[in-house]
Amino acid sequence: MAMDKHHHHHQMPLTKSASRQRYNEWVFRDVPSDITIEVDGAIFSLHKFPLVSRSGRIRRLVAEQRDSDISRIEFVSLPGGSESFELAAKFCYGVNFEITSSNVAQLCCVSDYLEMSEDHSKNNLGSRAEEYLDSIVCKNLEMCIEVLRQSENLLPLADELKIVSRCIDAVASKACVEQIASSFSRLEYSSSGRLHMSKQANCEGDWWIEDLSVLRIDLYQRVITAMKFRGVRPESIAASLVSYAQKELIQKSISSSKEKLVVETIVTLMPVEKFVVPLSFLFGLLRSAVMLDCNAASRLDLERRIGSQLDIATLDDILIPSFRHAGDTMFDVDTVHRILVNFSQQEGDSDDEMEDVSVFESDSPTATPSQTALFKVSKLVDNYLTEIAPDANLKLNKFIAIAETLPAHARTLHDGLYRAIDVYLKAHQTLSDPEKRRLCKSIDFQKLSQEAGAHAAQNERLPLQSIVQVLYYEQLRLRNALFCSYPDDDIKPMHQSWRINSGALSAAMSPKDNYASLRRENRELKLELARMRMRLNDLEKDHVCMKRDMQKSNSRRFMKSFSKRIGKKFNIFGHSSSRESTNSPSRHSERTDSKITDRT
């Protein structure tokens, strides 16, 4: 008979002397032994009569050895090993012992293996164990979990005898009934007489959540699946998954195939409902999935779930370390890119799915939830880009892919993106001009703040075309500021046509001419900016003088001259003729101003 490969290592095999010492207390001492039974190395010297009267299997084996006075039998695959056999033998000898949730699974299996059924002998071990399982264990959730834990080492027989399925059904239905009962107990009438649910913790009373953590992953999966089928609350399922993962993953060093199976299984068990599983837990699982190289389906599912609520993520959440070969980036950029793609694809229809009213809160009364989410994620992305930009191994294509994943309207201000790109340019100084131009195409220089624009105008790391664009928009900003101050002057508001013409002109030129043209435009824009700044400085000086004069004198004469000067500079009341006078040459501007002032 071949030796059983599946020994239960938690049970120490008994030597001949040790086993005799244990069963000497209940075996017949005055009758010589006529059968020797060996189970997993433990030797039992017993008697044929009590054994064959209860066990059909031993009776059959003894009958095959009629010729020998002392029969010898070896069981190499007896369920539960020597410990189970000793209990079965005790039963055969009529020795009383207690059936408990810790041994009932063993007794059911060993009685099946030894054929200790009603067919062989009335009131046998099999029926006693089955009765205890059905009438006692299956009515108590804690006992069911203990029997399932004991069944882990008794598979597949415990499955064939339906020990596992009976306990799983009992656990699932018991948990469901308890939740229904707790829901009813939370019903109360408000002061207006309306029936509503009192506000209590979602998982209060689900004491079984931690209890399930003792189960092996395969049986745990079956319990959770049954609970979902029975209608146990998704919040409770999620809480149980978190509890189980903490026990199996966080408290252990993650490395083995067992942990990989745990992660993959937990992902398949997660409730479909949005916002039920905490986002921090999803990121923790994703990190584990990347580290353990879990199957693609698990990683993609986690990325999709994270993408659907990325607007509440933090920078630390998305800084997922790269666990691949040494030449790779410090952080897993590809995973974050896929999460962003998931977010971008779902954000448009998020309005229908939002249930939390707080998501609708915004500074702007017209902002929709998806706009709010886009704005939050754009800030997150810009911070992420700034964090990963110094990495020497980060390829330009990957950086640009992250920067351009979100739609153009996601960013109202491009300062964060500009900062990230500047950090990348500092860290990657070998970039060619075409590469720099590709990188800076992501920035809308019109959406830079005044401070960022001023920085960009002096930033020699930027390609020349970008600096020209910055200077143009700086000029535009100053011109428009001056236009507000001098509506009747010759300063026209600038518009987009300049950039289009400049681009078309540049495309038709040779590289050398193109470069010279850009340098010339650059110089002209800088001169224009300098001129405008001087005019704005003059205005600011006038403001200072006026404030000083106002403090010195309260006379009527001062107020009259003050109103004239205000009229000259800002033409407060002259809006009607402002458009006509904007076309006049600059040399007539002072005369025009004085005429309008006189009229007022």
C-alpha positions in Angstrom: 0.0 0.0 0.0 1.5 3.3 -1.0 2.2 5.8 1.8 -0.1 8.8 1.9 1.8 12.0 0.9 -0.6 14.3 2.8 0.4 13.9 6.4 -1.0 16.5 8.8 2.1 18.0 10.2 0.4 19.6 13.2 -0.2 16.1 14.6 2.9 14.5 16.1 3.0 10.8 15.1 2.9 8.6 18.2 5.6 6.1 18.8 4.6 2.6 20.0 5.3 3.3 23.7 3.7 6.8 23.5 0.5 5.5 21.9 0.2 2.6 24.4 0.6 5.1 27.2 -2.4 7.1 25.8 -4.8 4.3 25.1 -3.9 2.1 28.1 -6.4 4.2 30.0 -9.4 2.9 28.0 -8.3 -0.3 26.2 -8.9 -3.8 27.7 -5.8 -4.6 29.8 -6.5 -8.2 30.8 -7.2 -9.5 27.2 -4.2 -10.0 24.9 -4.2 -7.8 21.8 -5.0 -9.6 18.5 -4.8 -6.7 16.0 -2.2 -4.1 15.4 -3.2 -0.9 13.6 -0.7 1.7 12.4 -1.9 5.2 11.5 0.7 7.8 10.3 3.4 6.1 12.3 1.4 5.6 15.5 0.9 2.0 16.6 -2.3 0.8 18.2 -2.4 -2.7 19.8 -6.1 -3.4 20.0 -8.8 -6.2 19.8 -10.7 -7.3 16.8 -14.1 -7.8 18.3 -15.0 -4.2 19.4 -13.5 -2.8 16.1 -15.2 -5.2 13.6 -18.6 -4.8 15.4 -18.6 -1.0 14.6 -16.4 -0.7 11.5 -17.3 -2.3 8.2 -13.9 -1.5 6.7 -11.9 -3.1 9.6 -14.2 -6.2 9.5 -13.5 -6.6 5.8 -9.7 -6.2 6.2 -9.6 -8.7 9.1 -11.6 -11.2 7.1 -8.9 -11.0 4.4 -6.3 -12.1 7.0 -8.2 -15.1 8.5 -5.1 -17.3 8.5 -3.0 -15.1 11.0 -3.7 -15.0 14.7 -2.6 -11.4 14.9 -3.9 -9.1 12.1 -1.8 -6.1 11.1 -3.5 -3.2 9.3 -1.9 0.1 8.1 -4.0 3.2 7.3 -1.9 5.7 5.3 -4.7 8.2 4.3 -7.1 8.1 7.2 -8.7 11.5 7.5 -7.5 13.3 10.6 -4.7 10.9 11.1 -4.0 9.1 14.4 -6.0 11.6 16.5 -9.2 10.8 14.5 -8.5 7.1 14.6 -8.1 7.2 18.4 -11.5 8.8 18.8 -13.1 6.3 16.5 -11.5 3.4 18.4 -12.7 4.9 21.7 -16.2 4.8 20.3 -15.8 1.2 19.3 -14.7 0.3 22.9 -17.7 2.1 24.3 -15.6 4.8 26.0 -17.5 8.1 26.4 -16.1 11.3 25.0 -17.6 14.7 24.1 -18.5 15.5 20.5 -17.5 19.2 19.9 -17.2 21.7 17.0 -13.5 21.0 17.1 -13.8 17.3 16.4 -17.2 16.7 14.7 -15.8 17.2 11.2 -13.0 14.6 11.9 -15.6 12.2 13.4 -17.9 12.5 10.3 -15.0 11.9 8.0 -13.3 9.0 9.9 -16.7 7.3 10.4 -17.2 7.5 6.6 -13.7 6.2 6.0 -14.0 3.3 8.5 -17.6 2.6 7.4 -19.1 3.2 10.8 -22.6 3.7 9.5 -26.1 2.6 10.5 -26.0 -0.1 7.8 -23.2 -1.8 9.8 -24.4 -1.1 13.4 -27.2 0.7 15.0 -26.6 4.1 16.7 -23.1 4.2 15.1 -20.5 7.0 15.2 -21.5 8.4 11.7 -25.1 9.1 12.7 -24.1 10.5 16.1 -21.7 13.0 14.5 -24.1 13.9 11.7 -26.9 14.6 14.3 -24.6 16.9 16.3 -23.6 18.7 13.1 -27.1 19.3 12.0 -28.9 20.0 15.3 -26.1 21.9 17.2 -23.4 23.2 14.9 -25.6 24.6 12.1 -27.6 26.7 14.5 -24.5 28.5 15.8 -22.4 30.7 13.6 -19.2 30.5 15.7 -19.4 26.7 15.7 -19.9 26.6 12.0 -16.7 28.7 11.4 -14.8 26.4 13.7 -16.0 23.3 11.8 -15.0 25.0 8.5 -11.5 25.6 9.9 -11.2 22.0 11.0 -12.5 20.9 7.5 -9.5 22.6 5.8 -7.4 19.5 6.4 -10.2 17.0 5.6 -10.8 17.9 2.0 -12.1 16.6 -0.4 -14.0 14.2 1.9 -15.5 16.9 4.0 -16.9 18.4 0.8 -18.2 15.1 -0.4 -20.0 14.5 2.9 -21.5 18.1 2.5 -20.0 19.1 5.9 -18.5 22.3 4.3 -21.6 23.3 2.3 -24.0 22.8 5.3 -21.8 25.1 7.4 -21.4 27.7 4.7 -25.2 27.9 4.1 -25.7 28.1 7.9 -23.2 31.0 8.2 -24.6 32.9 5.3 -28.2 32.6 6.3 -27.4 33.3 10.0 -25.5 36.5 9.1 -28.3 37.6 6.8 -31.0 37.0 9.4 -29.0 38.9 12.0 -28.7 41.9 9.7 -32.4 41.9 8.9 -33.1 41.8 12.6 -30.7 44.6 13.4 -32.2 46.7 10.5 -35.6 46.3 12.1 -34.3 47.3 15.5 -32.9 50.5 13.9 -36.3 51.6 12.6 -37.7 54.5 14.6 -40.2 57.3 14.3 -39.0 60.9 13.9 -40.7 63.7 15.8 -42.9 64.3 12.7 -44.1 60.7 12.8 -42.2 59.5 9.8 -40.5 56.1 10.0 -36.8 56.1 9.3 -33.6 54.2 10.0 -31.5 55.5 13.0 -28.0 56.4 12.2 -25.7 53.7 13.4 -22.5 52.2 12.1 -23.2 50.1 9.0 -21.4 47.1 10.3 -22.4 47.3 13.9 -23.4 43.9 15.2 -21.6 42.1 12.4 -19.4 40.4 14.9 -18.6 37.5 12.5 -16.5 39.8 10.3 -13.3 39.1 12.3 -14.3 35.5 13.0 -14.1 34.7 9.3 -10.5 35.8 9.1 -9.4 32.4 10.6 -10.5 30.5 7.5 -8.2 29.5 4.6 -8.7 31.5 1.5 -10.6 28.8 -0.5 -13.2 28.3 2.2 -13.4 32.0 3.0 -14.1 32.7 -0.7 -17.0 30.2 -0.6 -18.5 31.8 2.5 -18.3 35.3 1.1 -19.9 34.2 -2.2 -22.7 32.6 -0.3 -23.2 35.7 1.8 -23.4 37.9 -1.3 -26.0 35.5 -2.8 -28.1 35.6 0.4 -28.1 39.4 0.4 -25.7 40.3 3.2 -24.9 44.1 3.1 -22.1 45.1 0.7 -20.6 47.3 3.5 -20.3 44.2 5.7 -18.7 42.2 2.9 -16.2 45.0 2.3 -15.4 45.2 6.0 -14.8 41.5 6.1 -12.5 41.7 3.1 -10.4 44.5 4.7 -10.2 42.5 7.9 -9.1 39.3 6.1 -6.5 41.2 3.9 -5.0 42.8 7.0 -4.5 39.4 8.6 -3.2 37.7 5.6 -1.1 40.4 3.9 -0.2 43.3 6.2 0.9 41.3 9.1 3.1 39.0 6.9 5.9 39.5 4.5 4.4 39.4 1.1 6.2 37.1 -1.2 4.6 33.7 -1.7 2.1 32.3 -4.1 -0.3 32.0 -1.2 -0.4 35.8 -0.8 -0.8 36.2 -4.5 -3.9 33.9 -4.4 -5.3 35.9 -1.5 -5.0 39.2 -3.4 -6.5 37.8 -6.6 -9.4 36.2 -4.6 -10.2 39.3 -2.6 -10.4 41.3 -5.8 -13.0 38.9 -7.3 -15.1 39.1 -4.1 -15.3 42.9 -3.8 -18.9 44.3 -4.0 -19.8 46.0 -7.2 -21.3 49.0 -5.4 -19.3 52.2 -5.7 -17.6 53.8 -2.6 -18.3 50.7 -0.4 -14.6 49.5 -0.4 -12.3 52.2 1.0 -10.0 53.8 -1.6 -6.9 53.4 0.7 -7.6 49.7 0.8 -7.9 49.5 -3.0 -4.5 51.2 -3.4 -3.0 48.9 -0.8 -4.3 45.9 -2.8 -3.0 47.4 -6.0 0.4 47.8 -4.5 0.4 44.2 -3.4 -0.9 43.1 -6.8 1.9 44.9 -8.6 4.5 43.5 -6.1 3.3 39.9 -6.4 2.7 40.2 -10.2 -0.9 39.1 -9.8 -2.9 38.3 -12.9 -3.9 41.1 -15.3 -7.6 40.8 -14.6 -7.1 41.6 -10.9 -4.9 44.6 -11.6 -7.2 46.0 -14.2 -10.3 45.6 -12.0 -8.5 47.5 -9.2 -7.4 50.2 -11.6 -11.0 50.6 -12.8 -12.4 50.8 -9.3 -9.7 53.4 -8.3 -10.3 55.4 -11.5 -14.0 55.8 -10.7 -13.2 57.6 -7.4 -9.8 59.1 -8.2 -10.9 62.6 -7.3 -10.7 61.7 -3.6 -7.2 60.2 -3.9 -4.0 61.7 -2.5 -0.5 62.1 -3.9 0.8 59.4 -1.6 -1.9 57.0 -2.9 -0.8 57.2 -6.5 3.0 57.1 -5.8 3.1 53.3 -6.5 6.7 52.0 -6.3 8.0 50.1 -9.3 8.9 46.6 -8.4 10.4 45.6 -11.8 14.0 45.5 -13.1 16.7 47.9 -11.9 16.7 50.1 -15.1 13.0 51.0 -14.7 11.5 54.2 -13.2 11.2 54.6 -9.4 7.4 54.7 -9.6 5.0 52.6 -11.6 4.0 55.2 -14.2 2.1 52.8 -16.5 -0.3 51.8 -13.8 -1.1 55.4 -12.9 -1.6 56.2 -16.6 -4.2 53.4 -16.9 -6.0 54.6 -13.8 -6.1 58.1 -15.4 -7.5 56.7 -18.6 -10.2 54.9 -16.6 -11.0 58.1 -14.8 -11.2 60.1 -18.0 -13.5 57.6 -19.7 -16.0 57.4 -16.8 -16.0 61.0 -15.5 -18.6 62.1 -18.1 -21.4 59.9 -16.8 -20.5 60.2 -13.1 -23.4 62.6 -12.5 -26.0 59.8 -12.6 -24.1 57.6 -10.2 -23.4 60.1 -7.5 -25.4 59.6 -4.4 -23.3 61.5 -1.9 -24.6 65.1 -1.8 -21.3 66.4 -0.5 -19.7 65.7 -3.8 -21.9 68.4 -5.4 -20.5 71.1 -3.1 -18.3 73.5 -4.9 -17.1 77.1 -4.9 -19.0 77.7 -8.1 -22.8 77.2 -8.1 -22.7 76.1 -11.7 -20.0 73.4 -11.3 -21.2 69.9 -12.0 -19.7 66.9 -10.0 -17.6 65.8 -13.0 -16.1 69.3 -13.4 -15.2 69.3 -9.7 -13.7 65.9 -10.0 -11.7 66.9 -13.1 -10.3 69.9 -11.4 -9.3 67.9 -8.3 -7.6 65.2 -10.5 -5.8 67.8 -12.6 -4.2 69.2 -9.5 -3.3 65.6 -8.4 -1.8 64.8 -11.8 0.3 68.0 -11.8 1.6 67.2 -8.3 2.4 63.6 -9.4 4.2 64.9 -12.5 6.3 67.2 -10.4 7.2 64.3 -8.1 8.2 61.9 -10.9 9.9 64.5 -13.1 13.4 64.3 -11.5 13.6 60.5 -12.4 16.4 60.2 -14.9 14.9 56.9 -16.3 11.5 58.5 -16.9 11.0 58.6 -20.7 9.6 61.7 -22.4 6.7 59.8 -24.0 5.5 58.5 -20.6 5.7 61.9 -19.0 3.7 63.5 -21.9 1.2 60.6 -21.8 0.4 61.3 -18.2 0.3 65.1 -18.7 -2.1 64.8 -21.7 -4.5 62.1 -20.4 -7.0 64.6 -19.0 -9.2 66.6 -21.4 -8.1 70.2 -22.2 -10.8 71.8 -20.0 -9.7 69.9 -16.9 -7.1 72.6 -16.0 -8.3 76.1 -15.4 -4.7 77.2 -14.5 -1.5 75.7 -16.0 0.9 76.7 -13.3 1.2 73.2 -11.8 1.8 71.7 -15.2 4.4 74.4 -16.1 6.2 73.7 -12.8 6.3 69.9 -13.4 7.6 70.4 -17.0 10.3 72.9 -15.8 11.4 70.2 -13.2 11.6 67.7 -16.0 13.6 70.0 -18.2 16.1 70.6 -15.3 16.5 66.9 -14.8 16.8 66.0 -18.5 19.1 68.5 -19.9 20.1 66.4 -22.9 16.6 66.9 -24.6 16.8 68.1 -28.2 14.9 71.2 -29.3 12.1 69.2 -31.0 11.7 67.1 -27.8 11.4 70.3 -25.7 8.8 71.7 -28.1 6.8 68.4 -27.9 7.0 68.6 -24.1 5.9 72.3 -23.9 3.0 71.8 -26.3 1.0 70.5 -23.3 1.1 74.0 -21.6 -1.4 76.6 -22.5 0.6 79.7 -21.8 -2.5 81.8 -21.8 -3.6 80.0 -18.7 -0.5 80.8 -16.6 -0.8 83.2 -13.7 1.1 86.5 -13.8 3.8 85.1 -11.5 4.3 81.9 -13.6 4.2 83.9 -16.8 6.9 86.2 -15.5 9.0 83.2 -14.6 8.5 81.5 -17.9 9.4 84.7 -19.8 12.9 84.5 -18.2 13.2 80.7 -18.4 16.1 79.8 -20.7 15.3 76.0 -20.3 12.1 76.5 -22.4 12.4 76.3 -26.2 12.4 79.6 -28.1 8.9 79.2 -29.5 7.5 78.7 -26.0 9.2 81.9 -24.7 7.8 83.8 -27.7 4.3 82.6 -26.8 4.8 83.5 -23.2 6.0 87.0 -24.1 3.0 87.4 -26.4 0.5 86.6 -23.7 2.4 88.8 -21.3 2.1 91.6 -23.8 -1.6 90.8 -24.3 -2.2 90.9 -20.6 -0.4 94.3 -20.3 -2.1 95.7 -23.4 -5.5 94.7 -22.0 -4.7 96.3 -18.6 -3.7 99.5 -20.4 -6.8 99.3 -22.6 -8.9 99.3 -19.5 -6.9 102.4 -18.2 -6.8 104.2 -21.6 -10.0 103.2 -23.5 -9.6 106.1 -25.9 -5.9 105.5 -26.7 -4.5 103.7 -29.7 -3.9 100.5 -27.8 -6.0 97.7 -29.4 -6.9 94.5 -27.5 -4.9 91.7 -29.0 -6.3 88.4 -30.2 -5.4 84.9 -31.3 -4.7 85.8 -35.0 -1.1 86.8 -34.2 -0.2 83.3 -33.1 -1.8 81.7 -36.1 0.0 84.0 -38.6 3.2 83.5 -36.8 2.9 79.8 -36.9 2.0 79.8 -40.6 4.9 82.1 -41.4 7.3 79.9 -39.4 6.2 76.7 -41.2 7.0 78.3 -44.6 10.5 79.4 -43.6 13.8 77.5 -43.6 15.0 76.5 -40.0 17.6 79.2 -40.1 15.2 81.9 -41.2 12.6 80.6 -38.8 15.0 80.9 -35.9 16.0 84.4 -36.9 12.4 85.4 -37.2 11.6 84.0 -33.7 14.6 85.8 -32.2 13.4 89.1 -33.8 9.8 88.5 -32.5 11.2 87.8 -29.1 13.2 91.1 -29.1 10.2 93.1 -30.3 7.9 91.6 -27.7 10.4 92.2 -24.9 10.7 95.9 -26.0 6.9 96.2 -26.2 6.6 94.7 -22.7 9.2 97.1 -21.3 7.3 100.0 -22.8 4.0 98.8 -21.3 5.5 98.3 -17.9 6.8 101.8 -17.9 3.3 103.1 -18.7 1.8 101.0 -15.9 4.5 102.3 -13.6 3.4 105.9 -14.4 -0.2 105.0 -13.6 0.9 103.5 -10.2 2.9 106.6 -9.4 -0.2 108.7 -10.2 -2.2 106.5 -7.8 0.4 107.1 -5.0 0.4 110.9 -5.6 -3.4 111.1 -5.6 -3.6 109.2 -2.3 -1.0 111.5 -0.7 -2.7 114.6 -1.9 -6.1 113.3 -0.7 -4.7 112.8 2.8 -3.2 116.4 2.9 -6.2 118.4 1.7 -9.9 118.2 2.0 -10.6 121.4 0.1 -13.1 121.8 -2.6 -10.4 123.0 -5.0 -8.4 119.7 -4.5 -11.5 117.6 -5.2 -12.0 119.5 -8.4 -8.4 118.9 -9.6 -8.6 115.3 -8.4 -11.7 114.6 -10.6 -10.0 116.2 -13.6 -6.9 113.9 -13.1 -9.0 110.9 -12.7 -10.9 111.7 -15.9 -7.6 112.2 -17.7 -6.2 108.9 -16.7 -9.2 106.6 -16.5 -12.0 108.4 -18.5 -14.6 107.2 -16.0 -17.5 108.9 -17.8 -16.3 108.9 -21.4 -17.4 105.4 -22.5 -19.6 106.6 -25.3 -16.8 107.9 -27.4 -14.1 105.4 -26.4 -14.4 103.2 -29.5 -14.1 106.1 -31.9 -11.0 107.4 -30.3 -9.1 104.1 -30.0 -8.2 104.4 -33.7 -6.5 107.7 -33.4 -2.7 107.8 -33.7 -0.8 107.7 -30.4 0.6 111.3 -30.9 -3.0 112.6 -30.6 -3.7 110.7 -27.4 -3.0 113.5 -24.9 -5.1 116.0 -26.9 -8.0 113.5 -27.1 -7.8 112.8 -23.4 -8.0 116.5 -22.6 -10.9 117.1 -24.9 -12.9 114.3 -23.3 -12.0 115.6 -19.8 -13.1 119.1 -20.7 -16.4 117.8 -22.0 -17.1 115.9 -18.7 
